[in-house]
Amino acid sequence: MNAPRTETKNLGPGELNRVTAVPVTTETRNTNAPASVKIAPARGKKLFPWFSLVFMIVLASYGGYRWWQYTQAWVKTDNAYVAGHIHQTSTRIAGTVTEVLVLENQAVTAGQVLARLDRVDLEVRRDQVRAAQIQAEAQLNQAQAQVRGEEAAATKAQLDFDRAEKLAREANRVISQQDLDSAKAVLAAAQAAVAAARARTNSAAAQVQVASANLKDAELQLTYTDLTAPAAGRIGRKNLETGNRVQPGQALL
């Protein structure tokens, strides 16, 4: 650091005092450091702007990527609407609700049981129909046995008639025409009995089919006591509680 140095010179009487400014050079030196060591400028101050720039570039790139992801999944519009399907759940039979297994806004899967109706009356009807089926099968077995008995009687009558007819054709006529006519009448009656027995068998078989169909219907009605979800979704507009009496077609869920 340079600073001016002022010198004053004494003059004799009658002479003006003159001041001469002489520049003086001063030097500041670190007395603690070795003479050969020079202090280097700070490099951190030079690198700081570059680190800031790189950081801002990385941050901007990440923000742009996140924004691109957002625009791929979300769309902003003023006229959006929700598209979906509403499945009305109702019962096919009349009954009393014994269990409600879901809550409002609960998520359900397709086929999940939502509620149950009273099964007692339908189980009684199923047992009655099953008993009727057993009875019809027994009648069918009896009719088939009668057919076999009538067929055996008809076979014997046929043999008797053939023998009588053969004897009647002989020259000496071992039997009379009256005996031949009687054998023929017995054969006709036996054949009629076989036809009647077969008709009763067919009727009994039809009764068995009716009883089987009634049993299937009774068992199907029992399955209707379980109200199931027609599709996966959420429960809404729940209008069903334990003890309610419901009718076919009534909107429940």
Secondary structure, 3 states (H helix, E strand, C coil): CEEEEEEECCCCCCCCCCEEEEEEECCCCCCCCCCCCCCCCCCHHHHHHHHHHHHHHHHHHHHHHHHHHHHHHCCCCCCCCCCCCCCCCCECCCEEEEEECCCCCCEECCCCEEEEECCHHHHHHHHHHHHHHHHHHHHHHHHHHHHHHHHHHHHHHHHHHHHHHHHHHCCCCCCCHHHHHHHHHHHHHHHHHHHHHHHHHHHHHHHHHHHHHHHHHHHHHHHCCEEECCCCEECCCCCCCCCCEECECCCCC
